[in-house]
Amino acid sequence: MARQPTSRTPRPRLSKAKPKPAPSAAQSAEDTALDDAVTDAQDQADDVVSDEGDALASASLPTPTTDVQKAVAFNQAQLTAQTGEVLSALENPVADQAAVMMLEDVRGYMQGSEQLLLAASGQALALLVDPLTQSEGQTALEQIAIWQANITTFADAVTTTASTIKGDFGS
C-alpha cells in the first residue's frame, strides 16, 4: 500500500533540473590554477621519489587520476622521502601524545570509579548501621577495599607504561 503524503512528507519535484550556468572567467582561472598546482605537486612528488631511489618508484602502483589521489600520492612521496633525522624528530611528540592519552584515559576511569565507590560506600555504610545487615555491610566494605586496591594497582601499571612509552616507541 502506498504511503499517503502528509504535510511533513517531502514531495518529489516535478520541475526539470535547472542547467548549471557556464563558469565565470574567474572560476575558470581558479580551476586552471588548481589543475596546474596539482600537476606541479605531482611532478615534484615524482621527482622526489625518483631522486631518492625509493622502492615506491619500482612498485606497480596505480597512477593517481583524481585530484585527491594525486594529493595523497604527493603526501606519501614527501613522507617516504624523509631522512631518518626528520622521522626521528616526529617520535617524541607522538610518544608524548600516546602517553598523555593513556594518562587521560586513566584519569577518566578513576573519576568514574570514584563516583561508583562513593555510592557503593554509602550503601555499605547503610547496611553496616542496621543491626540486621551488619555482616552484609562489613562484607561490602571489605569488597570495596579490594576494589580500591585493584584500581590503584591498575592506575600504577598504566602510569608506569605511560612513563616508559617514549623509550619503547623510539626503539
C-alpha positions in Angstrom: 0.0 0.0 0.0 1.4 3.4 -1.0 2.2 5.9 1.7 0.0 8.9 1.6 1.8 12.2 1.6 1.4 14.3 4.7 2.5 17.9 5.4 5.8 16.5 6.6 6.5 14.1 3.8 8.8 15.5 1.1 7.2 15.6 -2.3 9.2 14.9 -5.5 9.9 18.0 -7.5 8.2 18.0 -10.8 10.2 20.7 -12.4 13.2 19.8 -14.5 16.6 20.4 -13.1 17.9 23.8 -14.0 21.0 23.8 -16.2 24.2 24.9 -14.5 25.4 28.3 -15.6 28.6 28.5 -17.5 31.6 29.0 -15.3 32.8 32.6 -15.0 36.2 33.7 -16.1 37.3 33.9 -12.5 36.1 30.3 -11.8 37.8 29.0 -15.0 41.1 30.8 -14.0 40.8 29.3 -10.5 40.2 25.8 -11.9 43.1 26.1 -14.2 45.4 27.3 -11.4 44.3 24.4 -9.2 44.9 21.9 -12.0 48.4 23.5 -12.6 49.1 23.3 -8.8 48.1 19.6 -8.7 50.2 18.9 -11.8 53.2 20.7 -10.3 52.8 18.9 -7.0 52.6 15.5 -8.8 55.7 16.4 -10.8 57.5 17.4 -7.6 56.4 14.2 -5.9 57.6 12.1 -8.9 60.9 13.9 -8.7 61.3 13.3 -5.0 60.5 9.6 -5.5 62.9 9.1 -8.4 65.7 11.2 -6.8 65.7 9.2 -3.6 65.5 5.9 -5.5 62.6 4.9 -3.2 61.1 1.4 -3.5 57.8 3.0 -4.4 59.2 4.1 -7.7 59.7 0.5 -8.8 56.4 -0.8 -7.3 53.5 -1.3 -9.6 51.2 1.2 -8.0 48.2 2.6 -9.9 48.6 6.0 -11.4 46.6 8.6 -9.5 43.9 10.1 -11.6 41.8 12.3 -9.4 43.0 15.4 -7.5 42.5 13.7 -4.2 44.6 10.6 -5.3 47.3 12.9 -6.6 47.4 14.8 -3.3 47.7 11.6 -1.4 50.4 10.4 -3.7 52.3 13.7 -3.2 52.0 13.4 0.6 53.2 9.8 0.6 56.1 10.7 -1.6 57.1 13.5 0.7 56.9 11.3 3.8 58.8 8.4 2.3 61.5 10.7 1.0 62.3 12.0 4.5 65.6 11.0 6.1 65.8 9.3 9.4 66.6 12.6 11.2 63.2 14.1 10.2 61.3 10.9 11.1 63.1 10.6 14.5 62.1 14.2 15.2 58.4 13.0 15.0 58.9 10.3 17.5 59.0 12.4 20.6 55.7 14.3 20.0 53.9 11.1 19.0 55.2 9.2 22.0 54.3 12.1 24.3 50.8 12.2 22.9 50.3 8.5 23.4 51.4 8.8 27.0 49.2 11.7 27.7 46.2 9.9 26.1 46.9 6.9 28.3 47.0 9.1 31.4 43.9 11.0 30.5 42.0 7.6 30.0 43.1 6.5 33.4 42.1 9.8 34.9 38.6 9.5 33.4 38.4 5.9 34.6 39.4 6.9 38.1 36.8 9.7 38.2 34.1 7.3 37.2 35.3 4.7 39.7 35.3 7.4 42.4 31.6 8.0 41.8 30.8 4.3 41.9 32.9 3.9 45.0 31.0 6.7 46.7 27.6 5.2 46.0 28.8 1.7 47.0 30.3 3.0 50.2 27.1 4.7 51.1 25.1 1.5 50.6 27.7 -0.5 52.6 27.6 2.0 55.5 23.8 1.9 55.4 23.9 -1.9 55.7 26.5 -1.6 58.5 24.3 0.7 60.6 21.4 -1.7 60.6 21.9 -4.5 63.2 20.2 -7.0 60.9 22.5 -6.4 58.0 25.8 -5.6 59.7 27.6 -8.7 58.4 26.5 -7.8 54.8 27.7 -4.2 55.3 31.1 -5.5 56.6 31.4 -7.8 53.6 30.5 -5.0 51.3 33.2 -2.7 52.8 35.8 -5.4 52.5 34.9 -5.8 48.8 35.1 -2.1 48.3 38.6 -2.1 49.9 39.7 -4.8 47.5 38.2 -2.9 44.6 40.1 0.3 45.6 43.4 -1.7 45.8 42.8 -3.2 42.4 42.0 0.3 40.9 45.2 1.7 42.4 47.3 -1.2 41.1 45.8 -0.7 37.6 46.4 3.0 37.7 50.0 2.4 38.8 50.6 -0.1 35.9 49.2 2.4 33.3 51.3 5.2 34.7 54.4 3.0 34.6 53.7 2.1 31.0 53.0 5.7 30.0 56.3 6.8 31.5 58.2 4.1 29.6 56.4 4.5 26.3 58.8 7.1 24.9 61.7 4.7 25.3 59.7 1.8 23.9 58.4 3.9 20.9 61.9 5.1 20.0 63.4 1.7 19.9 
